[in-house]
């Protein structure tokens, strides 16, 4: 392969490992000052990770610093694998999760901001490990912002060029022309949102440790909680759930629009077609769920902290509907109630929402709203073209024509996404899950959601999956997080051919 710049790839992986190790050092005091034995495992993990990173960085000085598309694909995929492999060291060395398949599953679930867990009792975990768990979300979310705003559009992944005009690029609306400057501004927003939510959750009644962890997991649309019952633990604190709902909504919005909103350009936010579909879609589906569970929830259903009986209680119905719809659409995966206990129609709606996703340019996973908009508009245009076969009618998005190349790219993405979902469901069924659980686990892992249906419902976890099923779900989380093509192209023979 004559053009692959291996040294620049190793150098980027080294930087990734060094940053990962530094975050492990931040997790260390949480265990050390609580006199937890696991503290030294976390510290050792950080030392090993930084050492690996320094070796990769110092011994790979490239002569040419230009990054071509091939290097871009490899840096993104191998970067996430580097994070996940080194990121499981705190679990393994501390003894908190001694099994490699379990530790890798928990780690990649963190970095991919999925939020699925194999932990049966979260609350007995050491504080340092709980912080590290939330930190994997936060690090993953930081990576996703730059990946979706700056890198994937350049690689032409899945129609991501569509919002390139709003991010770096030749446009009057650009955030900033240089990727590094764009990244700095977006990270600043990310940090500001995290601390704003941390402060509000503390005021609303959470402990400072729980507030910090939940803020990190919300802004990254991750979903790891420090409580076994997730946010249902705070059903007695409605304000906490409303705060998290708001920040999930913000985290699922294109970060460039959030930047404009913070600059006072609110009109610019509502000019975005994707944002309007995203916001009013959540409000519309939530309204439907409110009606369903307020009037039609079976009053005989079990009532507990995990299954609040919202039948006949309007405030409860509004709060839990808004929370759960926002949580699933933004792929955060926090749980305030078990939606599978409301009624079958509501469960069906939530399963459909697994395939929605948040806004492009956010930390959300899934298909993304912008792709659905383009696919729907293209489908309606096919009817017009059937009546006027010679007419040239382009798909329009945000008032601009969308090229056929991007439309085909988006259609290809969705077809491959659904094909992988079907094959993944069949595979998980063969690996021991019942049919409904296999559908849920496949959709949840591929869409980076977290809770699903069947035996992996909002009140269950992934601990009972076989080792093979855990590895397979880990792979699904990775390809789903990196927009499919980024990873799958590495398995094609033409990627490795010489130019």
C-alpha positions, 0 to 999 in steps of 0.5 A, a space after each residue: 500500500 503505497 500511500 498509507 501513512 502508518 506513522 501519522 496513524 500511530 501518532 494519533 492513536 498515541 495522543 488518544 491513549 495519553 488523553 485517556 490516561 489523563 482522565 484515569 488520573 482524574 478518576 483516581 482521587 474519587 477512590 483514593 479519598 474514599 479509601 477504596 482499594 480499587 484506587 491503585 488499580 485505576 492509577 496503574 491503568 492510567 500509568 500503563 495507558 499513558 506509557 503506551 500512548 507515549 511510545 506510540 507518539 514519540 517513536 512515530 514521527 511522520 515525514 508527511 503530516 498530510 492525512 488522506 481519506 484512508 488514514 482518516 478512516 483508520 484513525 477514527 476506527 482504530 482511535 475508538 478501539 484504542 479508547 476501548 481497549 485501554 479504557 477497560 484497564 481500570 475495570 480489570 486492574 481494580 477488579 471491579 469487572 474482572 471478565 474481559 468480555 464484560 469489561 470491554 462491553 461496559 467500556 465500549 458502551 461508555 465511549 459509544 455513548 450507548 449506556 447498556 450495562 452488564 453491572 447487576 448492582 451499580 450502587 456497590 461499585 467504588 466511586 472511582 469506577 463510577 466516575 470512570 464509567 461516566 468519564 467514558 461517556 464524556 470522552 466519547 461525546 467529545 470525540 463524536 462532536 469533532 467526528 460528526 462536525 469536522 471529520 465525517 463531512 470531509 470523508 463524505 460519510 452517509 450524507 454528512 456533507 449536508 450540515 458541512 455548510 453550518 460547520 467548517 466550510 465555505 459558507 456565510 453560516 460557518 462556525 469557524 473556518 479551521 477545524 481546530 478552532 471549531 473543535 475548541 468552540 464546540 468543546 467550550 459549549 460541551 464543558 459549559 453545558 456539563 457544568 450548568 447541568 451539574 449545578 442545577 442538579 445539585 440545587 435540585 437535590 442530587 449529591 454533588 457526586 451524582 450530579 457530576 456523573 449524571 451531567 457527564 452522562 446527559 451532555 454526551 447522550 450516554 445514559 450511565 447512572 450511579 443508581 440501579 433504577 437510573 433516573 427512576 430513583 429520583 421520581 420523588 424529585 420531579 425537578 431533577 427529571 425536568 432538568 435532565 429532560 431539557 439537557 437531553 433535548 439540548 444534547 441531541 441538538 446540532 452543537 453548531 445550533 447550540 452555539 448560535 443559540 448561546 450567541 443569541 441567534 435564536 432565529 437561526 436555530 428555528 430556521 434549521 429544518 432538522 431542528 424543527 422536525 426534531 423538536 416538534 417530533 418529540 413534542 408530538 410523540 410525547 403528546 400521543 404517549 401522554 394520552 395513551 398512558 393517562 387514559 389507557 394504561 392498565 391500572 392493574 399494572 405493578 407499581 414501584 419506583 421502576 413502574 410508576 402508575 401514571 394512569 389518571 395522574 396528568 403531571 406524572 404522565 407529562 413528565 415521564 412521557 417527555 422524559 422517556 421520548 426525549 431519552 430514546 430519540 436522543 439515544 441517551 437511554 436514561 430511564 424514569 419509567 419502564 415504557 414496556 409496562 405502559 401498554 403494547 401500543 406505547 411499546 411499539 411507538 418506542 421501538 419505532 423511535 429506536 430508529 429515529 436518532 437525534 440531530 446530526 452534529 450532536 452526540 446522539 446516535 441512531 439514523 439521525 433526523 436529517 436523513 429521515 427528512 431527506 428520505 421522506 422528501 425524496 419518496 414524495 418526489 417519486 410520486 411527482 416524477 411518476 406524473 411528470 417523468 421528464 421534470 427535474 425536481 431536486 430534493 430541497 433541504 433548508 431551502 437549498 437543493 440536495 445533490 443526487 449523490 448525497 440523496 443516494 448516499 443517505 438511501 444507501 446508509 439507511 438500507 445498510 443500517 436496516 440490513 445490519 439490524 435484520 442480520 444482527 437480530 437473527 444472529 442474536 437470536 441464534 446466540 441465545 436471545 428470544 426473538 423480541 429481546 434479539 430485536 431490542 438488543 440489535 436496535 439498541 446496540 446499533 442505535 447506541 440507545 441503551 434500554 430496549 425491549 424483552 429481556 433487555 428492557 429499561 429495568 433489565 440489563 445485558 449481564 445475562 447475554 452469552 459471551 459471544 452475544 456481548 462481543 457481537 453487541 460491542 461490535 454493533 455499538 462501534 459501527 453504529 457510533 461511527 456511522 457504519 461506513 467508517 468501519 465497514 469500509 475497512 472490510 472491503 478489498 478495494 480499501 486495501 488496494 494500492 492506488 
